[in-house]
């Protein structure tokens, strides 16, 4: 499901650079453990120009004070609330890993290796009362994640960021792509 992830500074140069770009653009992105409702750094494209911003994580839900934080990659194009922003306003969540909880409530952290690396999660955004708000995409989990949870974030390679943001056909194909198997670590 991916309800939290990390954006840790001073561990990965790429993440530090993304943070600095957001600050240069006038944003103060959340750092550390990122929760729904916070304003994380996001990579977007405006007029085919890549930019780093910060915006709220979560679309308004169907009930008061509810937020939708994930959208299923398998059905995103079928859902009226999601299809148009997916087709026109995609984004990328830069992270240093993400968390999932087992049915026994054990927290696990996932990344490519034990040492944090830049891990990019696919998403999209929309405007609600003139405020941009983002949502991330989830997909079928790899074996390492499936042991813990029935969903995982849709992960992009660094080389896929620009086409994800600018190429609608490429983005549609990525919805069906296989995810990399990941390292997992139980957290206290």
SULBEL-V114428 format. One record per residue. N is the residue number from 1. RES is the residue in one small letter. SS is DSSP state (h for helix, s for strand, l for the rest). OMEGA is omega in whole degrees, -180 to 180 (* if undefined). D_FIRST is the distance of its C-alpha to the first C-alpha in Angstrom with 1 decimal. Layout:
n:N res:RES ss:SS omega:OMEGA d_first:D_FIRST
n:N res:RES ss:SS omega:OMEGA d_first:D_FIRST
This chain:
n:1 res:x ss:l omega:180 d_first:0.0
n:2 res:x ss:l omega:178 d_first:3.8
n:3 res:x ss:l omega:176 d_first:6.1
n:4 res:x ss:s omega:174 d_first:9.1
n:5 res:x ss:s omega:-179 d_first:11.1
n:6 res:x ss:s omega:173 d_first:14.8
n:7 res:x ss:s omega:-174 d_first:17.7
n:8 res:x ss:l omega:177 d_first:20.6
n:9 res:x ss:l omega:177 d_first:24.1
n:10 res:x ss:l omega:176 d_first:26.9
n:11 res:x ss:l omega:-176 d_first:25.0
n:12 res:x ss:l omega:-176 d_first:24.5
n:13 res:x ss:h omega:180 d_first:27.2
n:14 res:x ss:h omega:-179 d_first:25.0
n:15 res:x ss:h omega:177 d_first:22.8
n:16 res:x ss:h omega:180 d_first:26.0
n:17 res:x ss:h omega:179 d_first:27.4
n:18 res:x ss:h omega:178 d_first:24.5
n:19 res:x ss:h omega:-180 d_first:24.8
n:20 res:x ss:h omega:177 d_first:28.6
n:21 res:x ss:h omega:177 d_first:28.3
n:22 res:x ss:h omega:179 d_first:26.2
n:23 res:x ss:h omega:178 d_first:28.9
n:24 res:x ss:h omega:179 d_first:31.7
n:25 res:x ss:l omega:175 d_first:30.3
n:26 res:x ss:l omega:-179 d_first:30.6
n:27 res:x ss:l omega:175 d_first:27.0
n:28 res:x ss:l omega:-175 d_first:25.9
n:29 res:x ss:l omega:176 d_first:22.3
n:30 res:x ss:l omega:177 d_first:20.3
n:31 res:x ss:l omega:-179 d_first:20.4
n:32 res:x ss:s omega:176 d_first:19.2
n:33 res:x ss:s omega:-175 d_first:15.8
n:34 res:x ss:s omega:-178 d_first:14.2
n:35 res:x ss:s omega:171 d_first:12.9
n:36 res:x ss:l omega:-179 d_first:12.0
n:37 res:x ss:l omega:178 d_first:15.5
n:38 res:x ss:l omega:-179 d_first:17.1
n:39 res:x ss:s omega:-180 d_first:18.8
n:40 res:x ss:s omega:173 d_first:17.6
n:41 res:x ss:s omega:177 d_first:19.7
n:42 res:x ss:s omega:174 d_first:18.9
n:43 res:x ss:s omega:179 d_first:21.0
n:44 res:x ss:s omega:175 d_first:22.4
n:45 res:x ss:s omega:174 d_first:25.4
n:46 res:x ss:s omega:-179 d_first:28.3
n:47 res:x ss:l omega:180 d_first:31.2
n:48 res:x ss:l omega:176 d_first:30.0
n:49 res:x ss:s omega:-179 d_first:30.2
n:50 res:x ss:s omega:-179 d_first:27.2
n:51 res:x ss:s omega:176 d_first:26.6
n:52 res:x ss:s omega:-179 d_first:24.5
n:53 res:x ss:s omega:169 d_first:23.7
n:54 res:x ss:s omega:176 d_first:21.6
n:55 res:x ss:s omega:-176 d_first:19.9
n:56 res:x ss:s omega:175 d_first:17.7
n:57 res:x ss:s omega:177 d_first:13.9
n:58 res:x ss:l omega:172 d_first:13.1
n:59 res:x ss:s omega:173 d_first:15.1
n:60 res:x ss:s omega:180 d_first:17.2
n:61 res:x ss:l omega:-178 d_first:15.9
n:62 res:x ss:l omega:178 d_first:18.3
n:63 res:x ss:l omega:177 d_first:19.5
n:64 res:x ss:l omega:177 d_first:21.2
n:65 res:x ss:l omega:176 d_first:19.2
n:66 res:x ss:l omega:176 d_first:15.8
n:67 res:x ss:s omega:173 d_first:13.5
n:68 res:x ss:s omega:-174 d_first:11.1
n:69 res:x ss:l omega:-178 d_first:8.8
n:70 res:x ss:s omega:172 d_first:6.9
n:71 res:x ss:s omega:180 d_first:9.1
n:72 res:x ss:s omega:180 d_first:9.2
n:73 res:x ss:l omega:-177 d_first:11.7
n:74 res:x ss:l omega:-175 d_first:13.6
n:75 res:x ss:l omega:-175 d_first:14.6
n:76 res:x ss:l omega:-178 d_first:14.7
n:77 res:x ss:l omega:-180 d_first:18.4
n:78 res:x ss:l omega:-175 d_first:19.1
n:79 res:x ss:l omega:-179 d_first:17.8
n:80 res:x ss:h omega:-179 d_first:20.6
n:81 res:x ss:h omega:-174 d_first:18.6
n:82 res:x ss:h omega:-168 d_first:16.8
n:83 res:x ss:h omega:-177 d_first:19.3
n:84 res:x ss:h omega:178 d_first:22.0
n:85 res:x ss:h omega:176 d_first:20.1
n:86 res:x ss:h omega:-177 d_first:18.3
n:87 res:x ss:h omega:-172 d_first:21.8
n:88 res:x ss:h omega:-172 d_first:23.5
n:89 res:x ss:l omega:180 d_first:21.4
n:90 res:x ss:s omega:178 d_first:18.9
n:91 res:x ss:s omega:178 d_first:17.9
n:92 res:x ss:s omega:174 d_first:16.6
n:93 res:x ss:s omega:173 d_first:14.8
n:94 res:x ss:s omega:-177 d_first:16.9
n:95 res:x ss:s omega:169 d_first:15.5
n:96 res:x ss:l omega:178 d_first:16.9
n:97 res:x ss:l omega:179 d_first:13.7
n:98 res:x ss:s omega:-179 d_first:10.2
n:99 res:x ss:s omega:168 d_first:9.1
n:100 res:x ss:s omega:179 d_first:7.2
n:101 res:x ss:s omega:177 d_first:9.1
n:102 res:x ss:l omega:175 d_first:11.0
n:103 res:x ss:l omega:178 d_first:12.4
n:104 res:x ss:l omega:177 d_first:15.3
n:105 res:x ss:l omega:173 d_first:13.6
n:106 res:x ss:l omega:-179 d_first:14.4
n:107 res:x ss:s omega:178 d_first:12.8
n:108 res:x ss:s omega:176 d_first:12.5
n:109 res:x ss:s omega:-178 d_first:13.0
n:110 res:x ss:s omega:172 d_first:12.7
n:111 res:x ss:s omega:-180 d_first:15.3
n:112 res:x ss:l omega:-179 d_first:18.0
n:113 res:x ss:l omega:179 d_first:20.5
n:114 res:x ss:l omega:178 d_first:21.2
n:115 res:x ss:l omega:-179 d_first:22.7
n:116 res:x ss:l omega:174 d_first:20.3
n:117 res:x ss:l omega:174 d_first:20.5
n:118 res:x ss:l omega:179 d_first:19.5
n:119 res:x ss:s omega:-173 d_first:16.2
n:120 res:x ss:s omega:-178 d_first:15.5
n:121 res:x ss:s omega:-180 d_first:12.4
n:122 res:x ss:s omega:177 d_first:13.4
n:123 res:x ss:s omega:175 d_first:13.3
n:124 res:x ss:s omega:-177 d_first:15.9
n:125 res:x ss:s omega:177 d_first:17.7
n:126 res:x ss:s omega:179 d_first:20.2
n:127 res:x ss:s omega:178 d_first:22.9
n:128 res:x ss:s omega:-174 d_first:23.0
n:129 res:x ss:l omega:179 d_first:26.5
n:130 res:x ss:l omega:178 d_first:27.2
n:131 res:x ss:s omega:178 d_first:24.3
n:132 res:x ss:s omega:177 d_first:21.8
n:133 res:x ss:s omega:-172 d_first:18.1
n:134 res:x ss:s omega:178 d_first:15.2
n:135 res:x ss:s omega:179 d_first:11.7
n:136 res:x ss:s omega:-177 d_first:9.6
n:137 res:x ss:s omega:175 d_first:9.0
n:138 res:x ss:s omega:-177 d_first:6.6
n:139 res:x ss:s omega:177 d_first:8.7
n:140 res:x ss:l omega:-176 d_first:10.0
n:141 res:x ss:l omega:171 d_first:9.7
n:142 res:x ss:l omega:-179 d_first:13.0
n:143 res:x ss:h omega:-178 d_first:15.0
n:144 res:x ss:h omega:179 d_first:14.3
n:145 res:x ss:h omega:-177 d_first:10.5
n:146 res:x ss:h omega:176 d_first:11.1
n:147 res:x ss:l omega:-175 d_first:13.3
n:148 res:x ss:l omega:-172 d_first:10.6
n:149 res:x ss:l omega:-177 d_first:7.4
n:150 res:x ss:l omega:179 d_first:7.5
n:151 res:x ss:l omega:173 d_first:5.1
n:152 res:x ss:s omega:178 d_first:5.7
n:153 res:x ss:s omega:173 d_first:7.1
n:154 res:x ss:l omega:-172 d_first:10.4
n:155 res:x ss:s omega:177 d_first:12.9
n:156 res:x ss:s omega:169 d_first:16.5
n:157 res:x ss:l omega:179 d_first:19.7
n:158 res:x ss:h omega:-179 d_first:21.9
n:159 res:x ss:h omega:-179 d_first:24.4
n:160 res:x ss:h omega:-174 d_first:22.0
n:161 res:x ss:h omega:-177 d_first:21.4
n:162 res:x ss:h omega:177 d_first:24.7
n:163 res:x ss:h omega:177 d_first:24.6
n:164 res:x ss:h omega:-177 d_first:21.0
n:165 res:x ss:h omega:-169 d_first:22.3
n:166 res:x ss:h omega:-174 d_first:25.6
n:167 res:x ss:l omega:-177 d_first:25.7
n:168 res:x ss:h omega:-180 d_first:24.2
n:169 res:x ss:h omega:177 d_first:25.0
n:170 res:x ss:h omega:-179 d_first:23.5
n:171 res:x ss:h omega:177 d_first:20.2
n:172 res:x ss:h omega:180 d_first:20.3
n:173 res:x ss:h omega:-179 d_first:21.0
n:174 res:x ss:h omega:179 d_first:18.1
n:175 res:x ss:l omega:-177 d_first:15.7
n:176 res:x ss:l omega:-172 d_first:17.1
n:177 res:x ss:l omega:177 d_first:17.4
n:178 res:x ss:l omega:-180 d_first:16.6
n:179 res:x ss:l omega:177 d_first:14.6
n:180 res:x ss:l omega:173 d_first:16.4
n:181 res:x ss:l omega:-171 d_first:16.3
n:182 res:x ss:l omega:173 d_first:15.5
n:183 res:x ss:s omega:177 d_first:17.1
n:184 res:x ss:s omega:-179 d_first:15.4
n:185 res:x ss:s omega:176 d_first:17.0
n:186 res:x ss:s omega:-179 d_first:16.9
n:187 res:x ss:s omega:177 d_first:17.2
n:188 res:x ss:l omega:* d_first:19.6
